[in-house]
Amino acid sequence: MKRRQFNLTLAAPALSAAAATVLAAGLTFGTSAQAQTRWDLPSAYPATNFHSVNLAQFATEVDQASGGKLKITVHPGASLFKAPEIKRAVQGGQAQVGEILLAAYQNEWQMFGADGLPFLATSYDESWKLYQAQKPILQRKLAEQGMVLLYTVPWPPQGIYSKKPLASAADLRGSKWRAYSPATTRIAELVGAQPVTVQAAELSQALATGVVEANMTSGATGVDSKLYEHLKFYYDVQAWLPKNAVIMNKRAFDALDAPTRDAVLKAAAAAEQRGWEASKKVNTDTLQVLRNNGMTVEPPSAQLKADMQKVGETMVKEWLEKAGPEGAELMSAFRK
C-alpha cells in the first residue's frame, strides 16, 4: 500500500489538469459506491406484468428517496429464484426482498391461504377488508420468521379458463387442471379434475404440450401467458382475489440507517396504494384483450356458479377446522 502511494506521489506532477480531475472523480466515485447498499428482489412474473411494473417503480422510488444509498435490482420472470423458492431465499438472506403469492404457502401456515378461499372475498372492497383482518396476523408470523411485510397487491378476480364450454362443474371432471396453490389443488379434487402443478412461468409451455386443459386464474395471467392461443372459454366467476406480498429480510432492514428505513416504508406504502388501483384497471383491460384475441368471455351459468360456490363453502369449512384460533380470529374480524 505504501509503495502505491509513493509511486502515485512521484507521478502526480506529471499529470495534466484534466487527468488529475478524472482521477479525483474516480476516487470520489469509488468512495460513493462503497457507501451504497445493493439488494436483490426476485419475482415470479414477467417484467410486463403489473406487479413487476409496480416493483420496478418501488425500487426507483427507494433509490430516489434514499439519495442513492439503497439500490434494489428487480429480477422478474423467476430469473433469480423460482416461485416456490423466493420466500425461503428472503428468509435465509440469499435475497433481501422478494415477492410471493401468499396462497401458495397455505400448507406451511393456514393464514397464508385465507385470500385463496373461493367466494370468501370476491370484490376489491371485500378483499381489502380481508387484508385488514389478515395483516396483523401476517406481520406477527413473518416477524417470527425473521421477515418484514412491506406491502400486498391483489390479483384481479379469478375466473375459469377451459378448452371446452362449461355448463356446470361436472363438465370439468377428468380435465387436466393447473394447480399453483393448495387451494387450487383442492378445487380440482372437489370437481373431479386432475390437478397438475404448474407455476406461472411454465404455464404457456404446459398449455402448448397439453399438460393443462383448464385453469383458474385472472385475466392478467391469461394475457401474460397468452391463454387465448390454447383455451377458448373464460368464465368470469370472480371466485377470489389472491394477494402477492412483498417481504423483506428483517436483518437486512434493521441494518439500514433510520432515514433509509423510512424511505423503504414510504415507497412500500405508495406501492401498495398504486398496486391496488392498478389491479382494478388491469382487470378491465385484460378481459378486453382476451375478447380481442378471440376468447369467449362470459359470466358463469347459474349452475356453474352454484357448483363453485358449494366448493367454496366446503373449502372455507375445511380451512377453519385447520386454522384453529387464528383462523377464528381472522374470520371474526373480517365478518364484523
ChimeraX attribute file (.defattr): number of C-alpha atoms within 10 A of each C-alpha:
attribute: neighborCount
match mode: 1-to-1
recipient: residues
	/A:1	5
	/A:2	7
	/A:3	8
	/A:4	8
	/A:5	10
	/A:6	11
	/A:7	10
	/A:8	11
	/A:9	11
	/A:10	9
	/A:11	10
	/A:12	12
	/A:13	10
	/A:14	10
	/A:15	11
	/A:16	10
	/A:17	10
	/A:18	9
	/A:19	12
	/A:20	14
	/A:21	12
	/A:22	12
	/A:23	13
	/A:24	12
	/A:25	12
	/A:26	12
	/A:27	12
	/A:28	11
	/A:29	12
	/A:30	11
	/A:31	11
	/A:32	12
	/A:33	13
	/A:34	9
	/A:35	12
	/A:36	14
	/A:37	13
	/A:38	13
	/A:39	17
	/A:40	17
	/A:41	24
	/A:42	31
	/A:43	28
	/A:44	26
	/A:45	23
	/A:46	20
	/A:47	18
	/A:48	12
	/A:49	17
	/A:50	20
	/A:51	26
	/A:52	21
	/A:53	16
	/A:54	20
	/A:55	27
	/A:56	20
	/A:57	16
	/A:58	23
	/A:59	22
	/A:60	18
	/A:61	22
	/A:62	25
	/A:63	19
	/A:64	15
	/A:65	18
	/A:66	19
	/A:67	14
	/A:68	18
	/A:69	19
	/A:70	23
	/A:71	19
	/A:72	20
	/A:73	16
	/A:74	24
	/A:75	21
	/A:76	25
	/A:77	21
	/A:78	20
	/A:79	15
	/A:80	17
	/A:81	21
	/A:82	18
	/A:83	23
	/A:84	16
	/A:85	14
	/A:86	25
	/A:87	26
	/A:88	14
	/A:89	17
	/A:90	24
	/A:91	22
	/A:92	15
	/A:93	17
	/A:94	14
	/A:95	21
	/A:96	23
	/A:97	30
	/A:98	27
	/A:99	27
	/A:100	21
	/A:101	26
	/A:102	22
	/A:103	25
	/A:104	21
	/A:105	17
	/A:106	19
	/A:107	13
	/A:108	9
	/A:109	13
	/A:110	17
	/A:111	26
	/A:112	20
	/A:113	23
	/A:114	28
	/A:115	24
	/A:116	28
	/A:117	25
	/A:118	27
	/A:119	21
	/A:120	22
	/A:121	24
	/A:122	20
	/A:123	17
	/A:124	19
	/A:125	10
	/A:126	16
	/A:127	21
	/A:128	17
	/A:129	17
	/A:130	20
	/A:131	22
	/A:132	14
	/A:133	19
	/A:134	22
	/A:135	17
	/A:136	13
	/A:137	17
	/A:138	17
	/A:139	16
	/A:140	13
	/A:141	17
	/A:142	18
	/A:143	13
	/A:144	10
	/A:145	14
	/A:146	16
	/A:147	25
	/A:148	23
	/A:149	22
	/A:150	21
	/A:151	22
	/A:152	26
	/A:153	26
	/A:154	25
	/A:155	27
	/A:156	28
	/A:157	24
	/A:158	25
	/A:159	22
	/A:160	20
	/A:161	29
	/A:162	24
	/A:163	17
	/A:164	14
	/A:165	14
	/A:166	19
	/A:167	14
	/A:168	18
	/A:169	18
	/A:170	14
	/A:171	16
	/A:172	21
	/A:173	16
	/A:174	15
	/A:175	21
	/A:176	20
	/A:177	28
	/A:178	27
	/A:179	24
	/A:180	22
	/A:181	20
	/A:182	16
	/A:183	23
	/A:184	24
	/A:185	18
	/A:186	16
	/A:187	23
	/A:188	25
	/A:189	16
	/A:190	17
	/A:191	19
	/A:192	18
	/A:193	23
	/A:194	21
	/A:195	22
	/A:196	20
	/A:197	18
	/A:198	19
	/A:199	19
	/A:200	20
	/A:201	19
	/A:202	13
	/A:203	21
	/A:204	19
	/A:205	13
	/A:206	18
	/A:207	21
	/A:208	13
	/A:209	10
	/A:210	10
	/A:211	17
	/A:212	26
	/A:213	24
	/A:214	26
	/A:215	28
	/A:216	24
	/A:217	27
	/A:218	26
	/A:219	28
	/A:220	25
	/A:221	20
	/A:222	24
	/A:223	19
	/A:224	19
	/A:225	19
	/A:226	17
	/A:227	25
	/A:228	22
	/A:229	16
	/A:230	20
	/A:231	21
	/A:232	19
	/A:233	23
	/A:234	32
	/A:235	21
	/A:236	21
	/A:237	22
	/A:238	21
	/A:239	25
	/A:240	28
	/A:241	28
	/A:242	28
	/A:243	24
	/A:244	19
	/A:245	19
	/A:246	25
	/A:247	24
	/A:248	25
	/A:249	25
	/A:250	20
	/A:251	15
	/A:252	18
	/A:253	17
	/A:254	10
	/A:255	10
	/A:256	15
	/A:257	11
	/A:258	11
	/A:259	11
	/A:260	20
	/A:261	17
	/A:262	15
	/A:263	18
	/A:264	23
	/A:265	15
	/A:266	16
	/A:267	22
	/A:268	22
	/A:269	15
	/A:270	16
	/A:271	25
	/A:272	20
	/A:273	13
	/A:274	15
	/A:275	22
	/A:276	20
	/A:277	14
	/A:278	19
	/A:279	21
	/A:280	16
	/A:281	13
	/A:282	19
	/A:283	17
	/A:284	13
	/A:285	14
	/A:286	19
	/A:287	21
	/A:288	15
	/A:289	17
	/A:290	23
	/A:291	16
	/A:292	11
	/A:293	14
	/A:294	13
	/A:295	20
	/A:296	17
	/A:297	18
	/A:298	14
	/A:299	13
	/A:300	20
	/A:301	14
	/A:302	10
	/A:303	14
	/A:304	19
	/A:305	20
	/A:306	14
	/A:307	15
	/A:308	21
	/A:309	17
	/A:310	14
	/A:311	21
	/A:312	22
	/A:313	15
	/A:314	15
	/A:315	21
	/A:316	17
	/A:317	12
	/A:318	11
	/A:319	19
	/A:320	18
	/A:321	12
	/A:322	14
	/A:323	19
	/A:324	12
	/A:325	11
	/A:326	15
	/A:327	19
	/A:328	13
	/A:329	14
	/A:330	22
	/A:331	17
	/A:332	11
	/A:333	14
	/A:334	19
	/A:335	10
	/A:336	7
